Amino acid sequence: MLRSICYALLLSHDIRRDVHVWISVRDECGRGGILELRGDTLRHLRPDETTSWGILRKGLTKLRRLKDGVSKRAHHGLLVYKIDVGGAIALMRPSKCLIIERRGGLGPKLKSLKGGSLLIVLNMDESTFTYGEINEITRMVEDVVRLDMGNYDLTLDQTVAVINWLLDEYCGT
């Protein structure tokens, strides 16, 4: 996951200012929240896993101490929210959504994703999002495209590399 975050946020010598990474986390009891890494204000992110894990650890520590419905800054460019996925979607207000799955999606209509803000949901494992959360996402976002990655055994960072290529190829930069 750490490499995927770096792939999404880092350029060769800078941080992508127009990218925000939202990570849904939960414990074994289903309690959790959202970590938001904001490219426009994030500082000290490096491609090595030690640095990126240190930043995420700050967020997870802060998240455990929060009460429901509260948000706090854990690091420059890292906000933590004690809210559910629906609350996060309401905060993001994306105009389009791409849901990437390993099972039965529709054919890719990636050109329709050009322009506007884009939410990319990586639902590559049955435990990532519940059926209800995926339904809530598709209900809250106007334009949803589902992409079936098939049964390829890709790691998360390989999946992000494929997504970057697909978006560049079909949607432009």
C-alpha positions as CSV (number, residue, x, y, z in Angstrom):
1,M,0.0,0.0,0.0
2,L,2.8,2.4,0.8
3,R,4.3,2.1,-2.7
4,S,0.9,2.7,-4.2
5,I,0.5,5.9,-2.2
6,C,3.9,7.1,-3.4
7,Y,3.0,6.2,-7.0
8,A,-0.2,8.2,-6.8
9,L,1.4,11.3,-5.1
10,L,5.0,11.6,-6.3
11,L,6.5,13.0,-9.4
12,S,10.2,12.7,-10.1
13,H,11.2,15.6,-7.8
14,D,7.9,16.9,-6.4
15,I,4.5,16.0,-5.1
16,R,1.5,16.0,-7.3
17,R,-0.4,19.0,-6.1
18,D,-3.7,18.1,-7.7
19,V,-4.0,14.6,-6.2
20,H,-5.6,13.6,-2.9
21,V,-5.4,10.1,-1.6
22,W,-8.2,8.9,0.7
23,I,-7.7,5.7,2.6
24,S,-10.5,3.9,4.4
25,V,-9.2,2.0,7.4
26,R,-11.0,-0.1,10.0
27,D,-10.2,-2.5,12.8
28,E,-11.4,-6.1,13.2
29,C,-14.6,-4.8,14.8
30,G,-15.4,-2.6,11.8
31,R,-14.6,0.7,13.5
32,G,-12.4,3.0,11.6
33,G,-12.2,6.2,9.7
34,I,-10.5,8.0,6.7
35,L,-7.0,9.2,6.2
36,E,-6.7,12.0,3.6
37,L,-3.3,12.8,2.1
38,R,-3.6,16.1,0.3
39,G,-1.0,16.7,-2.4
40,D,-1.4,20.4,-2.3
41,T,-0.2,20.7,1.4
42,L,1.7,17.4,2.0
43,R,5.3,17.7,3.2
44,H,8.2,15.3,3.7
45,L,6.8,12.4,1.6
46,R,9.6,10.4,0.1
47,P,9.5,7.2,-2.0
48,D,11.0,5.0,0.7
49,E,8.6,3.0,2.9
50,T,10.1,4.1,6.2
51,T,9.2,7.8,5.6
52,S,5.7,7.1,4.1
53,W,4.9,4.6,6.9
54,G,6.0,7.2,9.5
55,I,3.5,9.7,8.1
56,L,0.7,7.1,8.0
57,R,1.5,5.9,11.5
58,K,0.9,9.5,12.7
59,G,-2.5,9.5,11.1
60,L,-3.5,6.1,12.5
61,T,-2.4,7.1,16.0
62,K,-4.4,10.3,15.8
63,L,-7.4,8.4,14.4
64,R,-7.6,6.0,17.3
65,R,-8.0,9.0,19.7
66,L,-10.7,10.8,17.8
67,K,-14.4,10.7,18.7
68,D,-17.0,9.9,16.0
69,G,-17.6,12.8,13.5
70,V,-14.4,14.6,14.4
71,S,-11.4,15.4,12.1
72,K,-7.9,16.5,12.9
73,R,-4.6,17.3,11.2
74,A,-2.0,14.6,11.9
75,H,0.8,15.9,9.7
76,H,1.3,18.6,7.1
77,G,-1.2,17.5,4.4
78,L,-2.5,14.5,6.4
79,L,-6.0,14.8,7.8
80,V,-7.8,12.1,9.7
81,Y,-11.6,11.8,9.9
82,K,-13.6,9.6,12.2
83,I,-16.4,9.1,9.6
84,D,-17.7,6.4,7.4
85,V,-17.3,6.0,3.6
86,G,-20.5,7.9,2.9
87,G,-19.3,10.9,5.0
88,A,-16.0,10.8,3.1
89,I,-17.8,10.9,-0.3
90,A,-19.9,13.8,0.9
91,L,-16.7,15.7,1.8
92,M,-15.0,14.8,-1.5
93,R,-17.9,15.7,-3.7
94,P,-16.5,13.9,-6.8
95,S,-18.2,14.4,-10.1
96,K,-17.1,11.0,-11.5
97,C,-16.1,7.7,-10.0
98,L,-14.1,4.7,-11.4
99,I,-14.6,1.5,-9.4
100,I,-11.9,-1.1,-10.1
101,E,-12.8,-4.7,-9.2
102,R,-11.7,-8.2,-9.8
103,R,-15.2,-9.5,-10.6
104,G,-17.9,-8.7,-13.1
105,G,-17.7,-5.1,-14.0
106,L,-19.0,-3.3,-17.1
107,G,-16.7,-2.7,-20.1
108,P,-14.4,0.3,-19.6
109,K,-15.8,3.6,-20.7
110,L,-12.8,5.6,-19.6
111,K,-13.2,8.4,-22.0
112,S,-16.3,9.5,-20.1
113,L,-14.1,10.2,-17.1
114,K,-12.3,13.1,-18.8
115,G,-12.7,16.4,-16.9
116,G,-14.0,17.1,-13.4
117,S,-12.9,15.5,-10.2
118,L,-12.4,11.8,-10.1
119,L,-12.8,9.3,-7.3
120,I,-11.0,6.0,-7.9
121,V,-12.2,3.1,-5.7
122,L,-9.9,0.1,-5.6
123,N,-12.2,-2.7,-4.5
124,M,-9.8,-5.6,-5.3
125,D,-10.6,-7.8,-2.3
126,E,-13.9,-8.9,-0.8
127,S,-12.9,-7.2,2.5
128,T,-12.0,-3.8,1.0
129,F,-15.6,-2.3,0.9
130,T,-18.9,-3.8,1.9
131,Y,-21.7,-4.2,-0.6
132,G,-23.5,-1.4,1.2
133,E,-20.6,0.9,0.9
134,I,-20.2,0.3,-2.8
135,N,-23.9,0.9,-3.3
136,E,-23.6,4.2,-1.3
137,I,-20.7,5.3,-3.4
138,T,-22.6,4.6,-6.7
139,R,-25.7,6.4,-5.3
140,M,-23.8,9.5,-4.2
141,V,-21.7,10.0,-7.3
142,E,-23.4,10.9,-10.6
143,D,-21.1,9.3,-13.2
144,V,-19.8,5.8,-12.2
145,V,-17.7,3.6,-14.4
146,R,-16.9,0.0,-13.3
147,L,-13.8,-1.6,-14.6
148,D,-13.2,-5.3,-14.2
149,M,-9.5,-6.1,-13.8
150,G,-10.2,-9.8,-14.2
151,N,-8.4,-12.5,-12.2
152,Y,-4.9,-11.1,-12.7
153,D,-2.8,-11.4,-9.6
154,L,-1.6,-7.8,-9.4
155,T,-0.2,-6.2,-6.3
156,L,-1.7,-2.9,-5.3
157,D,1.2,-0.9,-6.6
158,Q,1.0,-2.7,-10.0
159,T,-2.7,-1.9,-10.1
160,V,-2.0,1.8,-9.5
161,A,0.6,1.7,-12.3
162,V,-2.1,0.2,-14.7
163,I,-4.6,2.8,-13.6
164,N,-2.1,5.6,-14.2
165,W,-1.4,4.2,-17.7
166,L,-5.2,3.8,-18.5
167,L,-6.0,7.3,-17.4
168,D,-3.1,8.8,-19.4
169,E,-4.0,6.7,-22.5
170,Y,-7.8,7.3,-22.5
171,C,-8.3,10.5,-20.6
172,G,-5.2,12.5,-21.2
173,T,-3.2,14.1,-18.3
